[in-house]
Each structure stands twice: as C-alpha cells, then as structure tokens.
C-alpha cells in the first residue's frame, strides 16, 4: 500500500510538472511540506548520571513529508513519517516508518466529504477534538468518514465515524458523533454588531468489554451545548458537556459520570482589553479506548485557562491539565498607554496583567476493599457528584508584562512572574485520592523576571537579548539565564545562551547549560543546528505536557514548504 500511494503521488507530481510547462491543460497542483529533526547524543554524567538521555544508538532522527494534491473540488493527500529512532523524551510508540495519514476530500454544493484521515473539532473541544502537536508527540487523527453539510447559510451539520490513530495503528474503540451549529446573523443574512452562535455536539465510543472483574460499559457517550453571544465590544462564550459512566485507566476505573464547564468573557474598547474565564472539569478525560498513556487516543480537549509561557525559565513550571478533576479561573487585563502621556512615554506602552489558578475538587472518596486487601476506589462511583473546590491547590500564576519602545531603534519587554506550583500533582502525577495530608505535597514557590531587548542596528541587522532570573528555594533551586541572538534578515541568525542552575540544593549540580544555535533560511527552506546542554524540564502546549530529560549533544532541523 505504501508503494502504491507513493507511486500515485509521484505520478501526479509529474503530471503537475507537465501542466506547469504550459500545455494548456489543468492537471491540478501538488503542495506539501517536509521536516526532519536529528540529534547526536553525547555522554554527560553530570546532568544525566544514569544515562537516561544517552541511548545505545547515538544518532536519533524523526521526519515527515506531506503531499497534497488539489484539482477543482477534489483534494487528496498523504503523510510519510520516519522515526529512526525517535528523539529522547518523545513517545516510544513512534518507531519505524509508514504512511499513517492519507485522505481524499470532495466539496460541492455545500457538501464536504472526507474519507481516510482527518482532524476535527466541535466547539471548544470539550466533547471532541482531534489534532496534531508534533512537539508533544501527539497525533490523534481520525481514520474513517466525515461529512460536513451547509444546510443553508449559517446552519452547518457535521457527522463522523472512525477509529483514532495510535502511533502506526488505530485504537480499539469505534468513535461516532455529530455537531450542529447555528450562526444567527448568517442564517438571517443580516449584518449586525450583535450575534448569537449556538451549537450542540455528541460523541460516543464503542469498545468490546471482556473484563474478568468489572462490568464495563461498551458504549460511552459525551454530549455538549454551547453558546457564543457577541454584542458590540462584548464577547461571551460558554459550553457545558456531560459524559456517561466511563471506567478507564486514567480515572482508576470508577463509575462516576463526568461534567465539564468552560466559559470566557471579553471586553475590548479603545485602549482597554479585559478577559475573564472559568473552568470546571470533573472526571472528563475521554479516550477512544479504556487504557491509554499520556496523549494516546484522546477524544476531547480541556482548555487549560492559564498563561502559556514562552520564556525558557518561567516555562519550566507550565501548567498541566488535571483531567480527573480541577476548577479554576483566569483574568487578564491589557491597557495601551498612549504616546506622549506620563506612562506612555514618547512611543506608547502596553501593559498586560494576568492571573490564573487551579484547585482540586472537593472529593469525598468512596473506598472498597481491593483484591490485595488495600483500599481502592476502583469499581465504585469514586466520590460524590458535583464536587466543590477542594483544599489542594494545583497552581497559581500572577504575571505582569510591559512592552515599550525606548527609542526608534530599541524595543523592550519586561516581565514579572509569581508562581505557586504543585509539583507532586503536575509533574510527579500524584493523584488526589492518594494524598493523606495536603501539607506534605511538594509545592514550589517562584518569583521570576525577564528583560528582553530588540535592537535594530541597521537595516536587516538586529540583536535580541534576554536576561532571565528565577528565584525559588524548592525543587532545583534558583536559575539565571542570558541569551544573545544576532539576525541578518531574512537569511541568517546565530544565538548563544546559558542557563545556570546556581541555586541547586546539591552544590555538585550547580552547573551551566550552554547552547549555541545557527540558522539559515533560503526561500521557504530553513536549516538550523544546535550544540549544547538541554536542562530537564516540562514542555507544554495548550495545557498538555511532556517531560524533556536533560541531554547533551548536537541537533539539526530542516523544514521546507513547497
């Protein structure tokens, strides 16, 4: 099958090349993109004494090639992936090579049909979201059939069925569902600053049950309602979702139904912007099969409602969603001080304030005597329905960011962060029903600051600097970091950075993590090489995280679009 698909697209590419030579016929077009990552690992007993990041095969690599053919209303594509072997820290299931993604799609008269693989999302994703995040090793694409039908302007229906991708295979569960959305302004064909968009979603999973201990439901369903109200400067979105009994490996096989609420409201007028958010997730991890690890076979997505930090040191304590139960809020305020004012200065100043927190739910657990005579919640309802806010704090994040232009050639960004981070839950994975005393949790308290400057030296030449410091007496102690990046747009850049863990409790581990990087861009192709030490940390995208082990070595990345 792989050879047939590759031969087919090679033939289409030759046809497209013939068309480009001007014979006057439309043979369609082929587009795509390519990426490869490789790393050569060096032994570093100081940061990796056990050799966890020193594989038997020194050179590891991963890459992919996307090819998409379009002609009129028809589109088809494949993605070839190669992991020889995958980089340290990514899921081990990505091993070998294959074509795990292929599809054909046809659109005409309001009907959109896809067969094969596809990504889709209903609402905010509480009920259903499939997507790819290559940096996390996450790809939960569907493999099956999807129909999208524009019944009339402003009214769209979706239906789908299939199985989810798990590495180079598909999961055991069959996923089927649908979504209906009404956009009132488009439905009435009336332009207005006030609009209402409402939607309803449903997803179900079927998986055979042959468990010798538990009577597991073979059909599990999740459904949600959502509304987005827009009125002038206000925008309010809210979604509620419910999940039927779903005993699985993530919730320790309890029979409690799940609930989820996600709501945001925003106001923007003139120089002022305000965003408020609320989340409540109760036993709402939904997979297309009962047993899964990390990001495998996830049907839905829980928005983190927390600041997604991009600077290296604050990002070490990024928030990781606790799908078995959490609640929290977020508030963000932004204001632009006009130029010529006291706080705006000569060029104007932008101020952003952000606050978020997350707590465990107030769970009164139901225990039973397990087969090994120890207490367990497995096989019970787990805890009472609709639990309130518990006494275990997962996180608190307050940060301030100021962006200003100092002179015509120099811009500055200044940030301050204050974190409370529950390392036991967010990094070590300690489940709240195993916590006998909340006071014994491993909590980390952080103060951090970042100063970033961008200096335009002359046309096409610029120098970017980052100075970061993070102060804490817990975990690995305090850090400092300095980065210098020189760019010659649009082709070249070279960067050097050093993160120094000067406050580590073990004096022997107060070490530097230097990295040298260089990149070159030509057209739509980019080359980048790096050498140095990578500190252990948490890499997160959208509230989903993976642990990156400490490593040392050379790495290379090539990306291209065509």
GUDONU-296784 format. One record per residue (C-alpha): residue number from 1; x, y, z. Coordinates in nm, 3 decimals, padded with zeros to 5 digits, m for minus. Each point is the difference from the previous one (the first is absolute). Example, Ala and Ser with C-alpha at 12.3 -4.5 7.8 and 13.67 -1.06 7.14 Angstrom:
NODE pos       X       Y       Z
NODE   1  01.230 m00.450  00.780
NODE   2  00.137  00.344 m00.066
END
This chain:
NODE pos       X       Y       Z
NODE   1  00.000  00.000  00.000
NODE   2  00.282  00.245  00.084
NODE   3  00.166 m00.063 m00.336
NODE   4 m00.331  00.045 m00.184
NODE   5 m00.074  00.333  00.171
NODE   6  00.350  00.135 m00.055
NODE   7 m00.010 m00.105 m00.366
NODE   8 m00.338  00.168 m00.039
NODE   9  00.122  00.332  00.137
NODE  10  00.322 m00.019 m00.198
NODE  11 m00.211 m00.040 m00.311
NODE  12 m00.219  00.292  00.097
NODE  13  00.311  00.210  00.060
NODE  14  00.128 m00.077 m00.351
NODE  15 m00.341  00.092 m00.139
NODE  16  00.007  00.327  00.195
NODE  17  00.348  00.071 m00.139
NODE  18 m00.128 m00.062 m00.355
NODE  19 m00.287  00.242  00.064
NODE  20  00.243  00.262  00.123
NODE  21  00.189 m00.026 m00.328
NODE  22 m00.301  00.151 m00.175
NODE  23 m00.194 m00.259 m00.201
NODE  24 m00.318  00.187  00.093
NODE  25 m00.162 m00.282  00.195
NODE  26 m00.083  00.013  00.371
NODE  27  00.144 m00.306  00.168
NODE  28 m00.031  00.146  00.349
NODE  29  00.273  00.098  00.243
NODE  30  00.217 m00.168  00.261
NODE  31  00.110  00.176  00.316
NODE  32  00.160 m00.121  00.318
NODE  33  00.254  00.041  00.273
NODE  34  00.295 m00.189  00.142
NODE  35  00.171 m00.008  00.338
NODE  36  00.277 m00.201  00.158
NODE  37  00.149  00.015  00.350
NODE  38  00.317 m00.181  00.099
NODE  39  00.216 m00.004  00.311
NODE  40  00.336 m00.154  00.076
NODE  41  00.023 m00.071  00.375
NODE  42  00.313  00.044  00.209
NODE  43  00.056 m00.162  00.339
NODE  44 m00.028  00.251  00.283
NODE  45  00.019 m00.165  00.341
NODE  46 m00.046  00.329  00.183
NODE  47 m00.354  00.078 m00.119
NODE  48 m00.095 m00.360 m00.090
NODE  49  00.175 m00.233  00.247
NODE  50 m00.221 m00.301 m00.085
NODE  51  00.035  00.032 m00.376
NODE  52 m00.374  00.047 m00.063
NODE  53  00.077  00.246 m00.281
NODE  54  00.288 m00.200 m00.145
NODE  55 m00.151 m00.262 m00.229
NODE  56  00.178 m00.301 m00.145
NODE  57 m00.052  00.155 m00.343
NODE  58  00.180  00.334  00.019
NODE  59 m00.171  00.166 m00.299
NODE  60 m00.379  00.014  00.022
NODE  61 m00.223  00.161 m00.260
NODE  62 m00.362  00.064 m00.089
NODE  63 m00.151  00.150 m00.313
NODE  64 m00.308  00.028 m00.217
NODE  65 m00.111  00.096 m00.349
NODE  66 m00.349  00.133 m00.082
NODE  67 m00.129 m00.012 m00.358
NODE  68 m00.338  00.152 m00.093
NODE  69 m00.152 m00.010 m00.346
NODE  70 m00.285  00.241 m00.093
NODE  71 m00.208  00.032 m00.314
NODE  72 m00.327  00.189  00.001
NODE  73 m00.225 m00.135  00.275
NODE  74  00.223 m00.303  00.064
NODE  75  00.290 m00.031  00.243
NODE  76  00.211 m00.298  00.107
NODE  77  00.308 m00.034  00.215
NODE  78  00.243 m00.229  00.178
NODE  79  00.259  00.045  00.274
NODE  80  00.307 m00.221  00.020
NODE  81  00.163 m00.018  00.345
NODE  82  00.336 m00.145  00.098
NODE  83  00.137 m00.054  00.352
NODE  84  00.351 m00.151  00.003
NODE  85 m00.030 m00.001  00.302
NODE  86 m00.202  00.277  00.159
NODE  87  00.164  00.270  00.212
NODE  88  00.037 m00.051  00.375
NODE  89 m00.304  00.124  00.191
NODE  90 m00.255 m00.071 m00.275
NODE  91 m00.237 m00.300  00.016
NODE  92  00.176 m00.328 m00.073
NODE  93 m00.293 m00.116 m00.212
NODE  94  00.125  00.219 m00.285
NODE  95  00.252 m00.248 m00.138
NODE  96  00.065 m00.103 m00.359
NODE  97 m00.161  00.146 m00.309
NODE  98 m00.330  00.006 m00.182
NODE  99 m00.285  00.201 m00.149
NODE 100 m00.239  00.041  00.293
NODE 101 m00.185  00.297 m00.153
NODE 102 m00.178 m00.009 m00.337
NODE 103 m00.327  00.150 m00.113
NODE 104 m00.224  00.096 m00.291
NODE 105 m00.242  00.294  00.021
NODE 106 m00.269  00.135 m00.229
NODE 107 m00.203  00.321  00.041
NODE 108 m00.298  00.108 m00.209
NODE 109 m00.338  00.170  00.053
NODE 110  00.048  00.038  00.373
NODE 111  00.099 m00.366  00.052
NODE 112  00.352 m00.080  00.125
NODE 113  00.096 m00.370  00.007
NODE 114  00.329 m00.135  00.137
NODE 115  00.105 m00.365  00.001
NODE 116  00.315 m00.115  00.174
NODE 117  00.174  00.216  00.260
NODE 118 m00.121  00.337  00.121
NODE 119  00.015  00.245  00.290
NODE 120 m00.316  00.154  00.144
NODE 121 m00.123  00.203  00.298
NODE 122 m00.344  00.063  00.148
NODE 123 m00.029  00.329  00.191
NODE 124  00.286  00.057  00.242
NODE 125  00.090 m00.369 m00.012
NODE 126 m00.162 m00.115  00.326
NODE 127 m00.189 m00.272 m00.187
NODE 128  00.225 m00.062 m00.299
NODE 129  00.330  00.122 m00.140
NODE 130  00.256 m00.181 m00.214
NODE 131  00.321  00.179 m00.087
NODE 132  00.375 m00.033 m00.036
NODE 133  00.267  00.152  00.223
NODE 134  00.328 m00.144 m00.121
NODE 135  00.211  00.146  00.282
NODE 136 m00.201 m00.204  00.251
NODE 137 m00.012 m00.313 m00.211
NODE 138 m00.378  00.043 m00.016
NODE 139 m00.202 m00.105 m00.304
NODE 140 m00.352 m00.130  00.063
NODE 141 m00.127  00.028 m00.359
NODE 142 m00.318 m00.181 m00.091
NODE 143  00.000 m00.272 m00.266
NODE 144 m00.341 m00.046 m00.154
NODE 145 m00.272  00.215 m00.157
NODE 146 m00.103  00.362  00.062
NODE 147 m00.291  00.195 m00.151
NODE 148 m00.044  00.377  00.029
NODE 149 m00.320  00.146 m00.145
NODE 150 m00.089  00.369 m00.022
NODE 151 m00.376 m00.044  00.024
NODE 152 m00.039  00.367 m00.076
NODE 153  00.213  00.308  00.077
NODE 154  00.060  00.008  00.374
NODE 155 m00.111 m00.357  00.071
NODE 156  00.265 m00.273 m00.018
NODE 157 m00.022 m00.368  00.089
NODE 158  00.292 m00.241  00.048
NODE 159  00.001 m00.378  00.035
NODE 160  00.293 m00.239  00.036
NODE 161  00.096 m00.357  00.074
NODE 162  00.334 m00.177  00.025
NODE 163  00.286 m00.103  00.225
NODE 164  00.280  00.212  00.142
NODE 165  00.365 m00.020 m00.085
NODE 166  00.234 m00.150  00.260
NODE 167  00.352  00.025 m00.143
NODE 168 m00.007 m00.218 m00.317
NODE 169 m00.326 m00.176  00.085
NODE 170 m00.356  00.091  00.097
NODE 171 m00.167 m00.043  00.337
NODE 172 m00.245 m00.269  00.104
NODE 173 m00.295  00.236  00.046
NODE 174 m00.239  00.111 m00.274
NODE 175 m00.075  00.372  00.023
NODE 176 m00.317  00.149 m00.150
NODE 177 m00.172  00.332  00.049
NODE 178 m00.134  00.324 m00.139
NODE 179 m00.022  00.375  00.047
NODE 180 m00.258  00.264 m00.095
NODE 181  00.078  00.373  00.006
NODE 182 m00.218  00.304 m00.072
NODE 183  00.146  00.344 m00.072
NODE 184 m00.299  00.232  00.036
NODE 185  00.133  00.293 m00.206
NODE 186  00.097 m00.222 m00.292
NODE 187 m00.328 m00.192  00.028
NODE 188 m00.201  00.324 m00.026
NODE 189  00.242  00.145 m00.259
NODE 190  00.022  00.310  00.215
NODE 191  00.316  00.186  00.099
NODE 192 m00.011  00.114  00.362
NODE 193  00.238  00.075  00.285
NODE 194 m00.215 m00.233  00.212
NODE 195  00.011 m00.369 m00.078
NODE 196 m00.076 m00.336  00.159
NODE 197  00.172 m00.325 m00.097
NODE 198 m00.136 m00.316  00.162
NODE 199  00.104 m00.361 m00.041
NODE 200 m00.061 m00.353  00.124
NODE 201  00.243 m00.294 m00.015
NODE 202 m00.010 m00.372  00.069
NODE 203  00.270 m00.267 m00.010
NODE 204 m00.017 m00.365  00.096
NODE 205  00.256 m00.278  00.023
NODE 206 m00.060 m00.372 m00.040
NODE 207  00.254 m00.248  00.131
NODE 208 m00.058 m00.362  00.085
NODE 209  00.027 m00.088  00.369
NODE 210  00.141 m00.329  00.124
NODE 211  00.128  00.096  00.344
NODE 212  00.004 m00.281  00.260
NODE 213 m00.052  00.241  00.292
NODE 214 m00.210  00.298 m00.111
NODE 215 m00.324  00.026 m00.197
NODE 216  00.125  00.264 m00.245
NODE 217 m00.238  00.196 m00.224
NODE 218  00.070 m00.067 m00.366
NODE 219 m00.167  00.324 m00.114
NODE 220  00.111  00.329  00.155
NODE 221 m00.149  00.331 m00.112
NODE 222  00.083  00.366  00.046
NODE 223 m00.220  00.294 m00.099
NODE 224  00.030  00.377  00.028
NODE 225 m00.182  00.327 m00.055
NODE 226  00.172  00.331 m00.075
NODE 227 m00.088  00.363 m00.067
NODE 228  00.203  00.298 m00.116
NODE 229 m00.165  00.340  00.045
NODE 230  00.159  00.304 m00.164
NODE 231 m00.128  00.349  00.068
NODE 232  00.214  00.293 m00.105
NODE 233  00.310 m00.002  00.217
NODE 234 m00.108 m00.308  00.200
NODE 235  00.057 m00.365 m00.086
NODE 236 m00.131 m00.277  00.229
NODE 237  00.053 m00.371 m00.062
NODE 238 m00.120 m00.290  00.215
NODE 239 m00.008 m00.376 m00.049
NODE 240 m00.126 m00.283  00.219
NODE 241  00.070 m00.368 m00.065
NODE 242 m00.103 m00.328  00.162
NODE 243  00.160 m00.345 m00.025
NODE 244 m00.167 m00.326  00.098
NODE 245  00.168 m00.264  00.216
NODE 246  00.347 m00.068 m00.136
NODE 247  00.221 m00.218  00.225
NODE 248  00.353  00.025 m00.144
NODE 249  00.367 m00.007  00.089
NODE 250  00.016  00.378  00.046
NODE 251 m00.277  00.028  00.262
NODE 252  00.099 m00.331  00.166
NODE 253 m00.314 m00.177 m00.127
NODE 254 m00.268  00.192  00.186
NODE 255 m00.363  00.015 m00.117
NODE 256 m00.072  00.366  00.061
NODE 257 m00.137  00.204 m00.295
NODE 258  00.206  00.299 m00.110
NODE 259 m00.083  00.371 m00.024
NODE 260  00.182  00.291 m00.160
NODE 261 m00.063  00.374 m00.012
NODE 262  00.210  00.248 m00.194
NODE 263 m00.094  00.368 m00.021
NODE 264  00.175  00.318 m00.107
NODE 265 m00.104  00.361 m00.030
NODE 266  00.189  00.285 m00.161
NODE 267 m00.036  00.376 m00.038
NODE 268  00.210  00.214 m00.233
NODE 269 m00.041  00.369 m00.068
NODE 270  00.257  00.261 m00.082
NODE 271  00.319 m00.068  00.193
NODE 272 m00.160 m00.238  00.249
NODE 273 m00.038 m00.377 m00.023
NODE 274 m00.139 m00.235  00.266
NODE 275 m00.040 m00.380 m00.003
NODE 276 m00.156 m00.215  00.273
NODE 277 m00.018 m00.380 m00.001
NODE 278 m00.134 m00.287  00.209
NODE 279  00.055 m00.377 m00.026
NODE 280 m00.141 m00.301  00.182
NODE 281  00.115 m00.345 m00.113
NODE 282 m00.130 m00.300  00.192
NODE 283  00.119 m00.346 m00.113
NODE 284  00.008  00.113 m00.363
NODE 285  00.291 m00.174 m00.168
NODE 286 m00.156 m00.180 m00.300
NODE 287  00.199 m00.248 m00.206
NODE 288 m00.107 m00.217 m00.289
NODE 289  00.118 m00.302  00.198
NODE 290 m00.006 m00.066  00.373
NODE 291  00.374 m00.046  00.050
NODE 292  00.242  00.263 m00.124
NODE 293  00.312  00.187  00.100
NODE 294  00.070  00.372 m00.017
NODE 295 m00.146  00.138 m00.324
NODE 296 m00.111 m00.329 m00.155
NODE 297 m00.350 m00.020 m00.153
NODE 298 m00.136  00.317  00.160
NODE 299 m00.344  00.086 m00.139
NODE 300 m00.047  00.337  00.167
NODE 301  00.203  00.303  00.105
NODE 302 m00.016  00.197  00.326
NODE 303  00.109  00.365 m00.045
NODE 304  00.254  00.081  00.274
NODE 305 m00.119  00.356  00.069
NODE 306  00.351  00.098  00.109
NODE 307  00.277  00.214 m00.142
NODE 308  00.214 m00.190 m00.251
NODE 309  00.351  00.121  00.079
NODE 310  00.256  00.018 m00.278
NODE 311  00.312  00.116  00.185
NODE 312  00.224 m00.294  00.095
NODE 313  00.017  00.034  00.380
NODE 314 m00.368  00.081  00.073
NODE 315 m00.097 m00.280 m00.241
NODE 316  00.170 m00.252  00.230
NODE 317 m00.314  00.025  00.216
NODE 318 m00.268 m00.001 m00.269
NODE 319 m00.345 m00.122  00.098
NODE 320 m00.111 m00.355 m00.080
NODE 321 m00.375 m00.071 m00.014
NODE 322 m00.133 m00.234  00.272
NODE 323 m00.279 m00.173 m00.188
NODE 324 m00.117 m00.212  00.296
NODE 325 m00.126  00.317  00.165
NODE 326  00.090  00.365  00.033
NODE 327 m00.155  00.344  00.009
NODE 328  00.144  00.346 m00.042
NODE 329 m00.024  00.350 m00.139
NODE 330  00.203  00.232 m00.218
NODE 331 m00.006  00.379 m00.032
NODE 332  00.200  00.208 m00.246
NODE 333  00.013  00.377 m00.029
NODE 334  00.181  00.191 m00.273
NODE 335  00.029  00.374 m00.045
NODE 336  00.186  00.210 m00.258
NODE 337  00.135  00.327  00.140
NODE 338  00.005  00.253 m00.281
NODE 339  00.319  00.164 m00.115
NODE 340  00.067  00.335  00.157
NODE 341 m00.156 m00.095  00.336
NODE 342  00.184 m00.050  00.329
NODE 343 m00.003 m00.382 m00.021
NODE 344 m00.014 m00.020 m00.378
NODE 345  00.321  00.190 m00.056
NODE 346  00.106  00.112 m00.346
NODE 347 m00.117 m00.311 m00.186
NODE 348 m00.279 m00.154  00.213
NODE 349  00.001 m00.289  00.249
NODE 350 m00.203 m00.322  00.016
NODE 351 m00.077 m00.151  00.342
NODE 352 m00.130 m00.356  00.050
NODE 353 m00.108 m00.146  00.335
NODE 354 m00.090 m00.369  00.027
NODE 355 m00.121 m00.213  00.290
NODE 356 m00.109 m00.365  00.003
NODE 357 m00.039 m00.278  00.251
NODE 358 m00.109 m00.364  00.016
NODE 359 m00.119 m00.216  00.288
NODE 360 m00.093 m00.362  00.048
NODE 361 m00.367 m00.079  00.052
NODE 362 m00.140 m00.063  00.346
NODE 363 m00.021 m00.377 m00.031
NODE 364 m00.145 m00.221  00.275
NODE 365  00.136 m00.330 m00.129
NODE 366 m00.185 m00.331  00.012
NODE 367  00.239 m00.283  00.075
NODE 368 m00.041 m00.378 m00.011
NODE 369  00.221 m00.288  00.101
NODE 370  00.215 m00.097 m00.298
NODE 371  00.113 m00.345 m00.099
NODE 372  00.332  00.067  00.172
NODE 373 m00.179  00.108  00.320
NODE 374  00.099  00.362 m00.051
NODE 375 m00.244  00.283 m00.044
NODE 376 m00.089  00.102 m00.355
NODE 377 m00.267  00.211 m00.169
NODE 378 m00.005 m00.227 m00.307
NODE 379 m00.341 m00.154 m00.066
NODE 380 m00.187  00.272  00.194
NODE 381 m00.151  00.335 m00.096
NODE 382  00.327  00.151  00.119
NODE 383 m00.141  00.297  00.190
NODE 384 m00.314  00.209  00.033
NODE 385 m00.147  00.174 m00.302
NODE 386  00.075  00.367 m00.076
NODE 387  00.285  00.050  00.242
NODE 388  00.087  00.355  00.104
NODE 389  00.343  00.163  00.038
NODE 390  00.243 m00.214  00.198
NODE 391  00.287  00.094  00.228
NODE 392  00.275 m00.120 m00.237
NODE 393  00.140  00.281 m00.211
NODE 394  00.143 m00.097 m00.336
NODE 395  00.131  00.337 m00.112
NODE 396 m00.015  00.375  00.023
NODE 397  00.156  00.230 m00.257
NODE 398  00.021  00.377  00.013
NODE 399  00.206  00.180 m00.263
NODE 400  00.051  00.352 m00.130
NODE 401  00.135  00.092 m00.343
NODE 402  00.099  00.346 m00.123
NODE 403  00.086  00.064 m00.366
NODE 404  00.144  00.333 m00.104
NODE 405  00.211  00.165 m00.268
NODE 406  00.298  00.168  00.163
NODE 407  00.119  00.179 m00.314
NODE 408 m00.046 m00.040 m00.374
NODE 409  00.246 m00.293 m00.010
NODE 410 m00.056 m00.169  00.337
NODE 411 m00.303 m00.186  00.138
NODE 412 m00.032 m00.153  00.345
NODE 413 m00.223 m00.261  00.166
NODE 414  00.010 m00.034  00.379
NODE 415 m00.179 m00.280  00.186
NODE 416 m00.052 m00.107  00.360
NODE 417 m00.139 m00.339  00.112
NODE 418 m00.122 m00.138  00.330
NODE 419 m00.083 m00.374  00.003
NODE 420 m00.141 m00.254  00.239
NODE 421  00.060 m00.340 m00.159
NODE 422 m00.111 m00.338  00.136
NODE 423  00.287 m00.217 m00.116
NODE 424 m00.146 m00.315  00.154
NODE 425 m00.312  00.016 m00.217
NODE 426  00.116  00.183 m00.312
NODE 427  00.336 m00.168 m00.054
NODE 428  00.014 m00.314  00.216
NODE 429 m00.360 m00.094 m00.080
NODE 430 m00.118 m00.059  00.357
NODE 431 m00.379 m00.056 m00.009
NODE 432 m00.205  00.192  00.257
NODE 433 m00.164 m00.311  00.153
NODE 434  00.350 m00.119  00.096
NODE 435  00.075  00.317  00.196
NODE 436 m00.042 m00.070  00.371
NODE 437  00.125  00.342  00.111
NODE 438 m00.008  00.299 m00.240
NODE 439  00.272  00.165  00.209
NODE 440  00.249 m00.265 m00.117
NODE 441 m00.032  00.091 m00.367
NODE 442  00.310  00.118 m00.182
NODE 443 m00.090  00.365 m00.067
NODE 444  00.228  00.238 m00.190
NODE 445 m00.012  00.379  00.051
NODE 446  00.160  00.207 m00.273
NODE 447  00.082  00.363 m00.072
NODE 448  00.141  00.068 m00.346
NODE 449  00.083  00.296 m00.221
NODE 450  00.092  00.037 m00.367
NODE 451  00.138  00.297 m00.193
NODE 452  00.006 m00.027 m00.380
NODE 453  00.144  00.260 m00.237
NODE 454 m00.013  00.017 m00.378
NODE 455  00.254  00.238 m00.151
NODE 456 m00.022  00.083 m00.368
NODE 457  00.366  00.067 m00.075
NODE 458 m00.048  00.083 m00.368
NODE 459 m00.231 m00.115 m00.279
NODE 460 m00.037 m00.381  00.016
NODE 461  00.238 m00.025  00.297
NODE 462 m00.136 m00.040  00.353
NODE 463  00.109 m00.123  00.341
NODE 464 m00.244 m00.160  00.243
NODE 465  00.094 m00.058  00.364
NODE 466 m00.176 m00.175  00.286
NODE 467  00.100  00.018  00.366
NODE 468 m00.200 m00.234  00.224
NODE 469  00.013 m00.080  00.368
NODE 470 m00.215 m00.242  00.199
NODE 471  00.014 m00.011  00.379
NODE 472 m00.126 m00.296  00.203
NODE 473  00.113 m00.198  00.303
NODE 474 m00.182 m00.317 m00.112
NODE 475  00.054 m00.262 m00.272
NODE 476  00.332  00.069 m00.177
NODE 477  00.043  00.346  00.150
NODE 478  00.067  00.330 m00.177
NODE 479  00.102  00.057 m00.363
NODE 480  00.145  00.277 m00.215
NODE 481  00.018  00.014 m00.377
NODE 482  00.143  00.228 m00.268
NODE 483 m00.069 m00.019 m00.374
NODE 484  00.150  00.195 m00.292
NODE 485 m00.139 m00.041 m00.352
NODE 486  00.135  00.183 m00.305
NODE 487 m00.210 m00.003 m00.318
NODE 488  00.063  00.104 m00.357
NODE 489 m00.349 m00.003 m00.151
NODE 490 m00.128 m00.202 m00.161
NODE 491  00.279 m00.256 m00.039
NODE 492  00.222 m00.040  00.307
NODE 493 m00.008 m00.013  00.375
NODE 494  00.247 m00.114  00.266
NODE 495 m00.079 m00.029  00.371
NODE 496  00.180 m00.088  00.321
NODE 497 m00.165 m00.057  00.335
NODE 498  00.093 m00.130  00.342
NODE 499 m00.237 m00.111  00.275
NODE 500  00.172 m00.032  00.336
NODE 501 m00.160 m00.200  00.282
NODE 502  00.195  00.188  00.264
NODE 503 m00.241 m00.073  00.286
NODE 504 m00.020 m00.379 m00.025
NODE 505 m00.014 m00.164  00.347
NODE 506  00.285 m00.230 m00.105
NODE 507  00.313  00.212 m00.055
NODE 508  00.131 m00.256 m00.250
NODE 509 m00.302  00.066 m00.225
NODE 510  00.039  00.377 m00.014
NODE 511  00.093 m00.022 m00.365
NODE 512 m00.029  00.202 m00.319
NODE 513 m00.216 m00.101 m00.299
NODE 514  00.154  00.180 m00.300
NODE 515 m00.151 m00.028 m00.350
NODE 516  00.129  00.138 m00.330
NODE 517 m00.244  00.024 m00.293
NODE 518  00.028  00.107 m00.362
NODE 519 m00.265  00.016 m00.268
NODE 520 m00.024  00.077 m00.370
NODE 521 m00.315  00.063 m00.203
NODE 522 m00.019 m00.013 m00.375
NODE 523 m00.343  00.056 m00.148
NODE 524 m00.236 m00.238  00.180
NODE 525  00.279 m00.227  00.129
NODE 526  00.160  00.044  00.343
NODE 527  00.309 m00.172  00.143
NODE 528  00.089  00.014  00.370
NODE 529  00.280 m00.164  00.200
NODE 530  00.052  00.003  00.377
NODE 531  00.262 m00.121  00.242
NODE 532 m00.011 m00.003  00.376
NODE 533 m00.168 m00.120  00.316
NODE 534 m00.378 m00.011  00.036
NODE 535 m00.135  00.025  00.354
NODE 536 m00.266 m00.238  00.122
NODE 537 m00.343  00.161 m00.005
NODE 538 m00.362 m00.009 m00.103
NODE 539 m00.101  00.081 m00.357
NODE 540 m00.368  00.099 m00.028
NODE 541 m00.236  00.098 m00.279
NODE 542 m00.357  00.093  00.085
NODE 543  00.011 m00.149  00.349
NODE 544  00.134 m00.337 m00.123
NODE 545  00.355 m00.069  00.110
NODE 546  00.287 m00.243 m00.028
NODE 547  00.321 m00.021  00.201
NODE 548  00.317  00.080 m00.196
NODE 549  00.304 m00.176  00.152
NODE 550  00.334  00.171  00.039
NODE 551  00.227 m00.071 m00.297
NODE 552  00.319  00.106 m00.172
NODE 553  00.089 m00.011 m00.368
NODE 554 m00.043  00.133 m00.351
NODE 555 m00.340  00.048 m00.162
NODE 556 m00.119  00.101 m00.344
NODE 557 m00.336  00.100 m00.148
NODE 558 m00.099  00.053 m00.364
NODE 559 m00.344  00.125 m00.103
NODE 560 m00.129  00.081 m00.346
NODE 561 m00.329  00.093 m00.167
NODE 562 m00.077 m00.032 m00.368
END
